[in-house]
Amino acid sequence: MPATAVFLSLASPTVNLLFGHGQGSEDADWVGWALMAFAVGLIPFTVQFVCLRTFYAMEDTRTPFLLQIGIAAVNAGGAILFVWWVDDPTLIATALALSYSLAYFVGVFVSWQLLRRKLPTIDGGAIGMHIVRLGLGAVPGAVAAFFFARFVDDWLDGSFWGQLLSLAVGGVLILACTLGIGKLLKIREMGSLSQLLRRGRGRDKAPVEAVVADDDPPTTIRPRPALPGEFHEEMSVPRAAAVVDAVDEEDEVDDEPPAPLSPESPEPMLAGLFRDEHDDPPTRIEAAAPDEDDWEDSVTEIVPTVSTFGEPNMVLGVRYQLGSCLVARSDYETWLAHDQVLSRDVIIHAMRVGDPDGDALLNAARRGAAATDSRFLRVLDVDRLDDDGPIGVYVVCEYAQGTTLSELLTRGPLNDQDGAFIAREVAEALAPMHAQGIFHERLDPDHLLITPAGGVRIMAFGVASALLGSDVERPWSRREADDVIALGAILRATQSGEWDPGDDPG
């Protein structure tokens, strides 16, 4: 939309600056008319491109091919019609450009109808309103730029410097109006652009002190032995709803097991389910399961029943789009998010802006990033925002589907082989980290994920203690002892089916 506004309002100074000199300078104005005719079709061309990419994402190449044939046919027919209609050699280029724009108006209409047959839930109204909001931001600047260019052209009699001044001031007017009105209308891209500009200016800031660690720590990837007995069968049956509950010791817990879902349906990872007796009052976030008939096209959505400082669809670092809030506390939140660059789901732990533990979280994430073993859900990114938003420091971690060990224990104890397998996997993953002086310090069943294939994944390594405000300097021997004692308590819990809150590390 801003580009369309620039081409429509500043076409004359643009073409006169480029082509208004030497031989053929008298034809520059006709080039400007052609540029404006192309600008009319810029928006439908962009939407059509997005539609085609959607078809390709669904591995449908036949429909885009047929659509392009139709667009080419409309373009050819329109070109003949418009050239015959204008009947003026000086306007032939404009007529051809207008035909091209018309073809994409027709093409995007047909593409959208075909796309809705494949994706009935696609919201055309939201896209339309987004374009309208962008237009409300760009149009006032375009009008101001147009009249300013007319004034300068009359004042300086179409000189080179006058054209240059019109382009410079007109571009600034359109950009300023688009950014200003866009932020008032809460257009997400405006916030992302502001984040990008601020990050560019902040590159020279002194970085937070990093922890020296081995640049190439050993990575151990082992095939998982088959898990016998009921353990593997239980893991393959997901639960109907995810309930994240921070519980104090005095709270009553409903032990009634949830209703089972379809075995084919995946269960979202309940990442970062931290418990601590000094935590804030209980926060409960629930997600209801979709209807059985909608499993194939549904995505589990966790709707927060409490206010959060993060917001769904908020984009962090011009890359990570927040989806569903999994854990909400007064000072930090855990979100299921989407990496828009690599098209994958991730987990984001975010701290409120101004939190004094922000630096501790940054350093903890850098320590945790040294864990590259496949049995860790790795730290992928960390950043501090300075865009006056509600989020200060955030950490991006790997996402995986599965069931936490604490959930498995609610169904009863595991057999000896399964318990030993879990303890062995955790011990083998932690040993190289302990050798580097890096520890989990919050190891408990809530931080162990069992994947549908039976693999063991350690969550929030190095990050959990900082999120809970317990990342304080202690001797290495004490930190290592906490992890070892917690591992023994986990092994005991797999055999008893109960986790003693007194075994919580930290």
N, C-alpha and C positions, 0 to 999 in steps of 0.2 A: 504493500500500500504506500509506504513512503517513496519508493522508487517511482510508482505511477504518478504520485503527486509532483515529484521533481520533473519528470518528462513532460507532463501536461502544462505545468506553470512556467517552466524555464526552458522550454524547447527552443524558443527564438534566440535567447542569448547563447545557448549551448551550440547550436549549429552555426550561428554567425561567428562565434569565437573560433570554431574549427574550420569552417568552410567559407567564411565571408571575406576572403582575401584573394587577390590575384584573379586569374581567369576563372570564369564560372561563379564568381561571388554572388551574381544576381540570382542564382538558383538555390542559394542557401535556405531561403524561406520555404521553398517547396520540400526540402529535406526535413525541415522542422515539422511540416504538416504530416509527413510520413512517420516521423518519430512519435508524434501524438497519437496517430492511428494505431501504431504498435503498442503504445502504452495502454490503450483501452483494453487490450487482451492480455495484459500482463498478469492480472489477478486470476482469471480462469485458467490461464496456462499453468500457473503455480499450483492451483488446486488439482488440475488434471494430472500433473506430475506426481502429486501425493497419491492420487487414486491409482495410478499405474504402479507405483511402488508397493501399494497394498496388494494389488493382484499378484505381483511377483512374489511377495512375501508368502502368499498362499499357494505358491508354486503353480500359478495359472498364467501361462504365457500366451495362450490362444486368445483370450479375451482382449488383452492389450493390443495384440496384432490386428484383430478385427476392428477395434476402436480406431486405431491409427489409419486404417484404410478408409473408414468412414470420415474421419477428420480431413484427410487428404482430398476426398471426393467433394466435401462441402467447400473446402478451400479453393479447389479448382473451379467449381461451379460459381462460387461467389466472385472469384476474380473476373471471370468472363462477364458476369452480370454487372458488377460495379464499373469496370472499364467501359462497357457499352453505355452505362448510365451517365457517367461524368463526361464522356466524349471530349476529353481535353488532354493532350499529351503531357502537360505539366502536372496533372493530377493522377497519372497512371500509378506512380509509386505509392501515393496515398491510398488509392483504390485497392491495390494489391495488399497493402498492410492492413487495411480495414477488413478485407476478406479473410486474412489470416486470423485476426482477432475474433471475427464472427465464427469461424470454424471451431475455435476452442471454447466459445460459449456453448455451442451445440455439443461439442465433445464432452465437456465437463458435466452437462446435464445428463447425457446418456450414460456416462461412466458412473455417475452417482446412483442412478437407478439400478444399474447392474450390480453395483457394489452393495446396495441395500438388500438385494436378494441373498447375497452370501453372508452379510453381516446385518441382520435385522435390527440389532440394538445400536447401530452407529447413529450418532446424534448430529444430524445436519444443522439443527438449530444452533447448537453450541458453536459450530464452525462459522455459521453466518453471523452470529452475534460478535464473534471474535473479529471478523473482518469489519463489521460496523464500528466496533470500538477503535480499531486501528484507523479507520476512515475519519472518525471524529477527532482523532489526534492529528492526522496529517492534513486534512482539508483546510483548517484555519491558517496553518503555516503556508500552504500552497496559495491561498487567496492573497495573503500578505506579500508573498514572494512575487506573484504575478504583477500586482500593482506597483511594487517597488521597481521591478524590472522595466515596466512601462515608463515610470517617472525618470529613471536613470537614462533610458534610451532617448527620451525627449531632451533631457538636460545636457547630455554629452554627445548627442547627435550620432548615436550608434558607434562610438569609437571602440577600439580594442579594450582600453582600460575600463570603459563603461560596461562592456559585456562581462569582463572579468569581475568587476565589482558586483554586478547583478547576480552572477552565479555564486559568489562567495557569500554575500549577505542573504540571498534567497535560500541557499542551502542551509545556512545557520538557522534561519527562521523556521524552515520545515522541520529540521532536526530538533530544535528546542521545543516546538509545539508538540511534536510526536512524543518526545520523552516526557515532557511535563504533563500533558493531558493523559498520556498512557499510564503514568504512575498514579495519577488521580483516579483513573478508571480501573486500576489494579490489573493491568495487562502483564501477565507473567513474564513475557520476554523482556519487558522494560526493566524489571528487577534483575533478571539474569544478566542483561547488558551492564547494568550498574555494578553488579558483582564482578564481572569480567574486567571492567575499567579499574575498579578499586584494587583488584588483585594485581593488575599490571603496574599500578603506581606503587604497590606495596612490596615489590620484589627486592627493593634495596633495604628493607627493614632487617634488623638483626634477628636471625632465626633463634627459636628456642633451643637451648643447649641440647644437643643430641647425645644419646648414649652410645659409647663406642662398643661395637660388637663385631663378631666375625662377619666379614662381608659375604662369605660363602659357607654358611653353616651346613652341616651334613643333612641330607634329606633321605629319609628312609621310607620307601613305598613297598609294602609287602602285600601279597595276595591274602585276602581274609580266609581263614579256614571256615569250613561249613559249620554252622551253628546247629547242633542237634536239638531235638525235643521241641517243647512248646515255645521256646524263646523266639525262633524265627517266625512261627505262625502268628504269634501275638503281635509282632511288629508289623506284619503285613495287613492288619486290620486297623485302619485309622479311626480316630474318635470323631464324633459328630460335630462337636463345637470346641473351639479353643477358648479356655478361660484362664486368663492371666490374673493372679490374685496375690497381692503382697499381704501376708498374713502375720499378725502378731500372735504370741503364744496364747493369749486369752481369747482369741476369736474362735468361734465354732466353725468347723469345716464340714461341708456336706460331702459325705463319702459315697453317695449314691453314684454308681458308674454311669457314664453317658451312654446313650443309645448308639449302636454301631452304625457305620455308614457302608456304602458300597465298597467292596474290597478294591475296586479299580480306582477309587478316588484318592488323590494324593493328600497328605496331611501337611499343613504348613509348619515350618519350624517355629517353636516357641522360644525365640532367642532371648537371652538375658533375663531369665526369670529369677531375679536376685531376691534373697530373703535376708533380713537382718533385724535383730530385735530393736535396734535404734532407728529404724527407718521411719518414714512419714506414715500417717494413717493409711489404712488399706485403700488401694485403688483397684477397681474391678473393671476390666475391659472384656467384653464378650463378643463372640461372633457366632451367628446362627448358621447352620448348614443349609445349603440350597436344597430345593426340592429334588426328589430323586430323578425326575424326568429331565432336569436341567444340568445334570452332572457334567455332561460332555462339554458344554459351553460356559460353565460357570466358573467363577473365581471366588474363593472364600474371602469375604470382606469383614474386617474387624472394625466395628463402629464404636468409637469411644463414647462412654457415658459420662465422662468428666471432661472439663476444659483442658486443653493442652496448649503449650506455647508454640509448638510446631503446628502446621496446618497441612491437610492433604493437598497434594499437587504443588506444594512449595518446592522450588528447585534450589538445591544447594550447590555452590561451586559451578554453576552453569552446566550441571551434569546429572546430579542425583535428584530424582523426583520422588518426594515422599508419597507413600501410599496409605498404609494402615498403621495406626499406633498400636504397638504390642504392650509396652510398659509405659506408664506415666507416673512420674514422681515430681515433687516440687522443684527439684534441681536438675533432673535429667529425664530424658525420654528415649525409648527404643522404638524405631520405626522399621517396617518393611518398606523398602524403596526400590526404585528402578534406575539402573545405570543407563542413561540415554545414549552414551557413546558406544558401549559394548553390548547393549541390548540384553542385559541380564539383571536378575533380582539380587539385591544386596540387603544387608542389615546395617542400619545407621544408629549409633548411640550419640545423642546430642545433648549438650549441656546448655543451660540458659545463659544468655549473654551476661557478662559480669560475674559469673561464678568464680570464686577464688580458687577452685580446684581445676580450672581450665588448663593451666600450665602443667599440672600433674597428669592430666589426661593426655595432653600432647606427648609428654615424655613417656608415659606408659604405653601409648600406641606405638611409638618408635621402638620401644623395647620389644613389644609383642610382635612387631613386624619381622623380627628375626626368626620367628617360628614358621618354617616353610614346609614342615612335614605334612603329608597329606591327611594326617589325623587331627590337624588343627583347622578350625575355620579361621583362615588367616586374616590379618589386618591388611586391607587393600589401600586405604588412603586416610589422611587426616588433614584437617585444615581449621583455621580460625577465620570467622567471618567478621568483617568490619563495615557492614552495610546498614547499620542501625536497625537490623531486624532482631527478632526474639532469640535467635540461636547464636551462640558464641562459638564454641568448639564442637566439632563433630568428628566421629571416627566411623569409617566405612569398613565393614567386615564381610567375609564370605557368607553366602546364604546356602542352606542345604535343607532338603526335606527330611523329615524323620520325627521321632518321638523322644522326648527327654527321658532320662533314666528315672527321674522322680515320678513320671507318669506310669512307666512300666512297673514301678514298685507298688503303685496303688492297686495293681492287679494280683499282687502276691509275690512271694520270693521267686528267684530264678534258680535254675538247677546249678550244680557245682561247676559244670563245664562252662556255662554261659558267664557266670560270675567271674571265674578265673580268666576267661578270655577278655572281658572288659578291663579287669585290673591290669592284665599283662599289656594290653594295647596302650592304656594310659601311661603305665610306667615306662614303656619303651619310647613313647613320644616325649615324655618329660625329661628323661635322662640327659639327652644332649643339651637341653635348655638349662638344666641345673648346672651343667658343666660350664656354661657361659655366665652363670650368675643371674639367670632370668627365671622367675617363678610365677606360678598362677596366683597363689595366696587366697583364692576363693573357690577352691575345688570342692564341688558337692554334686549331688545328682542333678540339680537344675542346670549345671554347666556341662553335662555330658549328653550328647545327642546320639541316638541309635538310628541309623539310616534304614530305609526299607530293605536294603540289601544286607543288613546286619553289620555294617561298619560302625566304628566308634569315632565320634568327632568331639573334640574339646572346644568349647565355646568361650569367647571373651578372654582369651589368654592374655595376661598382662594388663587388661583394660578394666576388668571387673572391680578390682580393688580401688582404682582411681574413681570409678563411677560412684562407689559407695563411700567415698571419702576416707578410706582406710589405708591409702597409699602413703605410709609414713616410713621413714628410714629405720630399718631394723637390721641386725646382723644377718649375713647370708645364712649362717647355720640355723637361725630361727626360722627364716623364710622357707628354707629347704625342709626343715622338720615339719612345718605346718602342712606342706604338700604331701609329705610321706605319711603323716598321721591321717590326713584327710583321705588318702588313697586306701589306707587300711580300713577306715570307717566305711568307705564306699563298698569295699569287698564284703564287710560284715553286713551291710544293708542289703546287698544282693541275696544273701542267704536268709536274712530274717524278714525281708520285705518291708522294713521300717527304717527310716532315717531319723536318727536322734538329733533334734535341733542343737543339742549341746556339742555335736561334732562339727558344727559349722566353723570353718576356718575364719580367722580374723576376729 
